[in-house]
Amino acid sequence: MSVNRVTTRTVPEGLDRARTPLRGRDAELASIEERLDALGRGEGGIVRLEGPAGIGRSRMLAEAAAAARGRGTRVYEGAADPDGQFVPLGPLLEAVLSGEEPLSGAQRLRDLATAPGRRFWLLQELGDRLREAARNGPLLVVLDDLQWCDDLTLLTFHTLAAGLSSHPILWLVAVRAGSVPSAVRTTLDRIRRAGAHELALGPLGDRAVARITEDVLGDPPGPDVLRLAHRAEGVPQLLVELLGSLREEVVTIDDGTVGLPAGPPAPRELPSVARRLDQLSDEARELVRTAAAVGGTVTVALLAELLGRSSAALITAVREALDADLLAESGDHLAFRHDLIREAVEAGLPLPVRQAAGPPPGRAPGDTAEADRLRAEAAELAATAPGPAAERSLKALELTAPHAPERPRIVAETIPLLWQTGRAAQARELGAAALAAGGLGPEDEAFLRLALARLAVQFDFSEAVRQARAGAELPGTSLAVRGRLLAMLAVGLSMSGEHAAAEQVAARAWETAARVGDRTAEATLTTVRSAVGFHRMDLAEAFRQAERSAALADALGVSTSLWLPEGLWHALLANTTGRTAEALALADEGIRIAGEQGRTAATRMWLMTRTRVLLETGRLSDARADAEAASPAAGDPGPGNLADVTLRYVMLRVALHTGDRRTAEAYAAEARRMRSDGAPVVRHFGTWMLALMADFEGRPDRAMAELDAVMTSPAADRPAYAGLIDPADAPALVRMALRAGRHDRAAQAVALAERRAVLNPGLPFLAATAAHARGLLDNDLGPLVSAVRLYEDCPRVLARASALEDAGRKLAATRKPEAVPYFEKALALYARAGAERDIARVRRRLRAAGVRRRPSPARLEGAWPELTPAETRVARLVARGLTNRQAAEHLSLSPHTVGTHLRRAFTKLDVSSRAELTRLVRHRDDGE
């Protein structure tokens, strides 16, 4: 018999968000770190951080400021507030005149700020002072809550940012998402046109929510605590305040897990909501409280009736509540931005008011009228606020009796809402339980299987096919639902890599969709047509169909789309064919929109897609950061097939380029699992990953043995590029095959690459890969040089560097001096990408060509173009004679981190001792 340790305690006082580690923002922090690295190299710019109230904008600014200070950058921080708009230039002056190192001439700037008619001179003086400060080192200027800035601050910010753009000054500004004053919108539009980098903060994922919950409560949360935490829908401020309400609750720790034996706490006021209410006018505050008393969505006409005023008289109050992010528009209704906000406002009402305005007593399972009302609200909110929509749908389910005829349909409506808000495991359990209960009619079962197939697309391609096929084969279903199931089946088969079967099913689905006029199914099937065109190498047709599909999906709205990745497919297609800038723009926009709408699943899927794009552009650290941010959560249903063909593949490739054997081996283990997956495309990805790993280990024979099965599989289901993932892989395959003595396989890859280029003459990237592969096969300099030229206008950094290296290698055999420029260009591209293994290989080639000199600083950007700022700082300290531990103490890092930076610096700089490093530092920094 086992005995569980059970204790009861109260959560400790004093825990707040500032003390908990930042969770779930790795990708955003990596992007800011990249801009700080660029700032360290003398590049200024603007970063705009946007997100709804409570999403953590201010925390991100604080983390960025701390990271900048850690680099030795001077930081100026200011923030606007709704009550300070009457103080002209207040936020900006607060930033530059306060803190540890205010700008010089602070008193003169204050005098000019208060003197009438001196604003022009103030602007000039402020610009001069910032310019002077920037000469002594990079500056970071942080402005929070731009939506509350006065007009003069907005004008000064934009004018200074434009006028000082050539100086090492980075402007980091945060603004609340949604409606903002026209002057703020104008400023945002101007900085966007000026090239500002934009970061949209969306809801946190399940993993981050669980970790924050553990941070606040001190122990891992149990299922009931996690259910409570998920009510915050990934909004950090609401999450921490919700957990803070447990400080007065008794929690149970059962074997180290925190639980709630008495159930979730009753709703109560939340500090952030109370602050926002206090900032409202009396009229707006009264309106918000009345809306909370009513509950659910409410019309302006009803509020006007309850408040005894005309609808027109409420316009200003409604706008104020919307601007405060307390209420949101939902068609012609108003709804609370978040259920927790409504509950917090309601909790502050006097008890008699809550009882009088609350729902009538006796609502319990069987209250169909209330359930219908909640379903209608969920349908209205689904397109713009899937989180509140999911909560209403779940409440409708609670009010529906277990054997009520409408229950299966409500389950089918709830599944996609839960999935979209990051609760995929709960969605799957709900659907599986409904199917297991039995007693379903054909139409109800079909709707359930359609919802489960849609859910499975992200996690298990074969499961998506199974559910869609089972639903489509049910007798007695309507044409409408059968058409959508067939469309979903075609999508699942296409994603699985079963191309011939997908095309056959799509033909049946088109006929059914046409009979019922289903535009949603048409959008899905148009994407399948694009995939078919891609498989047949008709890329012009593939692009036409992808663009048409994306336009249809946009017109219909994402909540009605059968398959979220219509846009994802367009981005992947653009990336695979060399239109990388277009692919990156699509991915960035998808992440922004998904974040603004609170669609956790969509955000993760877009991040996964962007990892592929970033990899091919040579932004290895960014690709790795996106992959880590989008990593599957422990509770995700299925193996995560979309993650298999995006982030796991990317992580292996990044590890190979950087020489990170341990990480490469970990993802090679994942590839072995993928090789036995039910979906052919996942098996193909796994096989190519294992071939790359074998080649990395110096075993070309093993690499070709891995690929044999794919390259001889039936043409109908073989990947469009003979087992490869990307056209640029063709040269890599040719190298492997030639090293293994498999000339037949090398010739097969070249023939396919050349056929693809001939069929698509408008895509120079494909011509470049074909020329590259041909040059390797024939050992012919001409095609290799042609490939280098064709790659010049393509943003595929790694592919271009590879062609340069191969051309240099061919030249080095007979004309070594002519090979050197090719190797040096390849080296510079690999250094920009951070591809440490490739850097070391090209340096060996340069030494073999007789080059032992270092590239001079005059010919490179900065004295240390190969190193990151962190690696540069470590190298300089070590050159001064500091040990790793002393350098770690100086930089507030761990000795392990310093050792890692030093090892990478040795590799990139091609030195093997501290003495060599010291000589190089003296040469570059001091000219010795």
URCORNOR-V997681 format. One record per backbone hydrogen bond with DSSP energy under -1.0 kcal/mol. NH is the residue of the N-H (numbers start at 1). CO is the residue of the C=O. If there is no record, write none. Layout:
nh->NH co->CO
nh->NH co->CO
This chain:
nh->7 co->253
nh->9 co->251
nh->19 co->16
nh->20 co->16
nh->29 co->25
nh->30 co->26
nh->31 co->27
nh->32 co->28
nh->33 co->29
nh->34 co->30
nh->35 co->31
nh->36 co->32
nh->37 co->33
nh->38 co->34
nh->39 co->35
nh->40 co->36
nh->42 co->39
nh->43 co->38
nh->45 co->169
nh->47 co->171
nh->48 co->197
nh->49 co->173
nh->50 co->199
nh->51 co->175
nh->55 co->52
nh->60 co->56
nh->61 co->57
nh->62 co->58
nh->63 co->59
nh->64 co->60
nh->65 co->61
nh->66 co->62
nh->67 co->63
nh->68 co->64
nh->69 co->65
nh->70 co->66
nh->72 co->69
nh->73 co->68
nh->74 co->138
nh->76 co->140
nh->78 co->142
nh->80 co->144
nh->84 co->81
nh->87 co->84
nh->90 co->87
nh->93 co->89
nh->94 co->90
nh->95 co->91
nh->96 co->92
nh->97 co->93
nh->103 co->96
nh->109 co->105
nh->110 co->106
nh->111 co->107
nh->112 co->108
nh->113 co->109
nh->114 co->110
nh->115 co->111
nh->118 co->115
nh->122 co->118
nh->123 co->119
nh->124 co->120
nh->125 co->121
nh->126 co->122
nh->127 co->123
nh->128 co->124
nh->129 co->125
nh->130 co->126
nh->131 co->127
nh->132 co->128
nh->133 co->129
nh->134 co->130
nh->135 co->131
nh->136 co->133
nh->137 co->134
nh->139 co->168
nh->140 co->74
nh->141 co->170
nh->142 co->76
nh->143 co->172
nh->144 co->78
nh->146 co->174
nh->148 co->145
nh->149 co->146
nh->154 co->150
nh->155 co->151
nh->156 co->152
nh->157 co->153
nh->158 co->154
nh->159 co->155
nh->160 co->156
nh->161 co->157
nh->162 co->158
nh->163 co->159
nh->164 co->160
nh->165 co->162
nh->167 co->164
nh->169 co->167
nh->170 co->139
nh->171 co->45
nh->172 co->141
nh->173 co->47
nh->174 co->143
nh->175 co->49
nh->177 co->51
nh->185 co->181
nh->186 co->182
nh->187 co->183
nh->188 co->184
nh->189 co->185
nh->190 co->186
nh->191 co->187
nh->192 co->188
nh->193 co->189
nh->194 co->190
nh->195 co->192
nh->196 co->191
nh->197 co->46
nh->199 co->48
nh->201 co->50
nh->204 co->234
nh->209 co->205
nh->210 co->206
nh->211 co->207
nh->212 co->208
nh->213 co->209
nh->214 co->210
nh->215 co->211
nh->216 co->212
nh->217 co->213
nh->218 co->214
nh->222 co->258
nh->226 co->222
nh->227 co->223
nh->228 co->224
nh->229 co->225
nh->230 co->226
nh->231 co->228
nh->232 co->229
nh->233 co->230
nh->235 co->232
nh->237 co->54
nh->239 co->235
nh->240 co->236
nh->241 co->237
nh->242 co->238
nh->243 co->239
nh->244 co->240
nh->245 co->241
nh->246 co->243
nh->247 co->244
nh->249 co->246
nh->251 co->9
nh->252 co->259
nh->253 co->7
nh->254 co->257
nh->255 co->5
nh->258 co->220
nh->259 co->252
nh->263 co->260
nh->274 co->270
nh->275 co->271
nh->276 co->272
nh->277 co->273
nh->278 co->274
nh->279 co->275
nh->280 co->277
nh->285 co->281
nh->286 co->282
nh->287 co->283
nh->288 co->284
nh->289 co->285
nh->290 co->286
nh->291 co->287
nh->292 co->288
nh->293 co->289
nh->294 co->290
nh->295 co->291
nh->298 co->334
nh->303 co->299
nh->304 co->300
nh->305 co->301
nh->306 co->302
nh->307 co->303
nh->309 co->304
nh->314 co->311
nh->315 co->312
nh->318 co->314
nh->319 co->315
nh->320 co->316
nh->321 co->317
nh->322 co->318
nh->323 co->319
nh->324 co->320
nh->325 co->322
nh->326 co->321
nh->327 co->321
nh->328 co->335
nh->330 co->333
nh->333 co->330
nh->334 co->298
nh->335 co->328
nh->337 co->326
nh->342 co->338
nh->343 co->339
nh->344 co->340
nh->345 co->341
nh->346 co->342
nh->347 co->343
nh->349 co->346
nh->354 co->350
nh->355 co->351
nh->356 co->352
nh->357 co->353
nh->358 co->354
nh->366 co->399
nh->367 co->364
nh->368 co->366
nh->371 co->367
nh->372 co->368
nh->373 co->369
nh->374 co->370
nh->375 co->371
nh->376 co->372
nh->377 co->373
nh->378 co->374
nh->379 co->375
nh->380 co->376
nh->381 co->377
nh->382 co->378
nh->385 co->381
nh->389 co->385
nh->390 co->386
nh->391 co->387
nh->392 co->388
nh->393 co->389
nh->394 co->390
nh->395 co->391
nh->396 co->392
nh->397 co->393
nh->398 co->394
nh->399 co->395
nh->400 co->397
nh->404 co->401
nh->407 co->404
nh->410 co->406
nh->411 co->407
nh->412 co->408
nh->413 co->409
nh->414 co->410
nh->415 co->411
nh->418 co->414
nh->419 co->415
nh->420 co->416
nh->421 co->417
nh->422 co->419
nh->423 co->418
nh->427 co->423
nh->428 co->424
nh->429 co->425
nh->430 co->426
nh->431 co->427
nh->432 co->428
nh->433 co->429
nh->434 co->430
nh->435 co->431
nh->436 co->432
nh->437 co->433
nh->445 co->441
nh->446 co->442
nh->447 co->443
nh->448 co->444
nh->449 co->445
nh->450 co->446
nh->451 co->447
nh->452 co->448
nh->453 co->449
nh->454 co->450
nh->455 co->451
nh->456 co->452
nh->460 co->456
nh->464 co->460
nh->465 co->461
nh->466 co->462
nh->467 co->463
nh->468 co->464
nh->469 co->465
nh->470 co->466
nh->471 co->467
nh->472 co->468
nh->473 co->469
nh->474 co->471
nh->482 co->478
nh->483 co->479
nh->484 co->480
nh->485 co->481
nh->486 co->482
nh->487 co->483
nh->488 co->484
nh->489 co->485
nh->490 co->486
nh->491 co->487
nh->492 co->488
nh->493 co->489
nh->494 co->490
nh->495 co->491
nh->496 co->492
nh->498 co->493
nh->499 co->497
nh->502 co->498
nh->503 co->499
nh->504 co->500
nh->505 co->501
nh->506 co->502
nh->507 co->503
nh->508 co->504
nh->509 co->505
nh->510 co->506
nh->511 co->507
nh->512 co->508
nh->513 co->509
nh->514 co->510
nh->515 co->511
nh->516 co->512
nh->517 co->513
nh->518 co->513
nh->522 co->518
nh->523 co->519
nh->524 co->520
nh->525 co->521
nh->526 co->522
nh->527 co->523
nh->528 co->524
nh->529 co->525
nh->530 co->526
nh->531 co->527
nh->532 co->528
nh->533 co->529
nh->534 co->530
nh->535 co->531
nh->536 co->532
nh->537 co->534
nh->538 co->533
nh->539 co->537
nh->542 co->538
nh->543 co->539
nh->544 co->540
nh->545 co->541
nh->546 co->542
nh->547 co->543
nh->548 co->544
nh->549 co->545
nh->550 co->546
nh->551 co->547
nh->552 co->548
nh->553 co->549
nh->554 co->550
nh->555 co->551
nh->556 co->552
nh->557 co->553
nh->560 co->557
nh->561 co->558
nh->566 co->563
nh->569 co->565
nh->570 co->566
nh->571 co->567
nh->572 co->568
nh->573 co->569
nh->574 co->570
nh->575 co->571
nh->576 co->572
nh->577 co->573
nh->578 co->575
nh->579 co->574
nh->580 co->578
nh->583 co->579
nh->584 co->580
nh->585 co->581
nh->586 co->582
nh->587 co->583
nh->588 co->584
nh->589 co->585
nh->590 co->586
nh->591 co->587
nh->592 co->588
nh->593 co->589
nh->594 co->590
nh->595 co->591
nh->596 co->592
nh->597 co->593
nh->599 co->594
nh->600 co->598
nh->601 co->420
nh->603 co->599
nh->604 co->600
nh->605 co->601
nh->606 co->602
nh->607 co->603
nh->608 co->604
nh->609 co->605
nh->610 co->606
nh->611 co->607
nh->613 co->609
nh->614 co->610
nh->615 co->611
nh->616 co->612
nh->617 co->613
nh->618 co->615
nh->619 co->614
nh->620 co->618
nh->623 co->619
nh->624 co->620
nh->625 co->621
nh->626 co->622
nh->627 co->623
nh->628 co->624
nh->629 co->625
nh->630 co->626
nh->636 co->633
nh->640 co->459
nh->641 co->459
nh->642 co->458
nh->644 co->640
nh->645 co->641
nh->648 co->643
nh->650 co->646
nh->651 co->647
nh->652 co->648
nh->653 co->649
nh->654 co->650
nh->655 co->651
nh->656 co->652
nh->657 co->653
nh->658 co->654
nh->660 co->655
nh->661 co->659
nh->664 co->660
nh->665 co->661
nh->666 co->662
nh->667 co->663
nh->668 co->664
nh->669 co->665
nh->670 co->666
nh->671 co->667
nh->672 co->668
nh->673 co->669
nh->674 co->670
nh->675 co->671
nh->676 co->673
nh->677 co->674
nh->681 co->496
nh->683 co->679
nh->684 co->680
nh->685 co->681
nh->686 co->682
nh->687 co->683
nh->688 co->684
nh->689 co->685
nh->690 co->686
nh->691 co->687
nh->692 co->688
nh->693 co->689
nh->694 co->690
nh->695 co->691
nh->696 co->692
nh->697 co->693
nh->698 co->695
nh->699 co->694
nh->703 co->699
nh->704 co->700
nh->705 co->701
nh->706 co->702
nh->707 co->703
nh->708 co->704
nh->711 co->707
nh->712 co->708
nh->713 co->710
nh->717 co->714
nh->722 co->719
nh->724 co->721
nh->729 co->726
nh->730 co->727
nh->733 co->729
nh->734 co->730
nh->735 co->731
nh->736 co->732
nh->737 co->733
nh->738 co->734
nh->739 co->735
nh->740 co->736
nh->741 co->738
nh->742 co->737
nh->743 co->741
nh->746 co->742
nh->747 co->743
nh->748 co->744
nh->749 co->745
nh->750 co->746
nh->751 co->747
nh->752 co->748
nh->753 co->749
nh->754 co->750
nh->755 co->751
nh->756 co->752
nh->757 co->753
nh->758 co->754
nh->759 co->755
nh->763 co->760
nh->766 co->763
nh->767 co->763
nh->768 co->764
nh->769 co->765
nh->770 co->766
nh->771 co->767
nh->772 co->768
nh->773 co->769
nh->774 co->770
nh->775 co->771
nh->776 co->772
nh->777 co->773
nh->778 co->774
nh->780 co->775
nh->784 co->780
nh->785 co->781
nh->786 co->782
nh->787 co->783
nh->788 co->784
nh->789 co->785
nh->790 co->786
nh->791 co->787
nh->794 co->791
nh->797 co->795
nh->800 co->796
nh->801 co->797
nh->802 co->798
nh->803 co->799
nh->804 co->800
nh->805 co->801
nh->806 co->802
nh->807 co->803
nh->808 co->804
nh->809 co->805
nh->810 co->806
nh->811 co->807
nh->812 co->808
nh->814 co->811
nh->815 co->811
nh->819 co->815
nh->820 co->816
nh->823 co->819
nh->824 co->820
nh->825 co->821
nh->826 co->822
nh->827 co->823
nh->828 co->824
nh->829 co->825
nh->830 co->826
nh->831 co->827
nh->832 co->828
nh->833 co->829
nh->834 co->830
nh->835 co->830
nh->836 co->834
nh->837 co->657
nh->838 co->657
nh->839 co->835
nh->840 co->836
nh->841 co->837
nh->842 co->838
nh->843 co->839
nh->844 co->840
nh->845 co->841
nh->846 co->842
nh->847 co->843
nh->848 co->844
nh->849 co->845
nh->850 co->847
nh->851 co->846
nh->859 co->856
nh->860 co->857
nh->862 co->860
nh->872 co->868
nh->873 co->869
nh->874 co->870
nh->875 co->871
nh->876 co->872
nh->877 co->873
nh->878 co->874
nh->879 co->875
nh->880 co->876
nh->881 co->878
nh->882 co->877
nh->887 co->883
nh->888 co->884
nh->889 co->885
nh->890 co->886
nh->891 co->887
nh->893 co->888
nh->898 co->894
nh->899 co->895
nh->900 co->896
nh->901 co->897
nh->902 co->898
nh->903 co->899
nh->904 co->900
nh->905 co->901
nh->906 co->902
nh->907 co->903
nh->908 co->904
nh->909 co->905
nh->911 co->906
nh->917 co->913
nh->918 co->914
nh->919 co->915
nh->920 co->916
nh->921 co->917
nh->922 co->918
nh->923 co->919
nh->924 co->920
nh->925 co->921
nh->926 co->922
nh->928 co->922
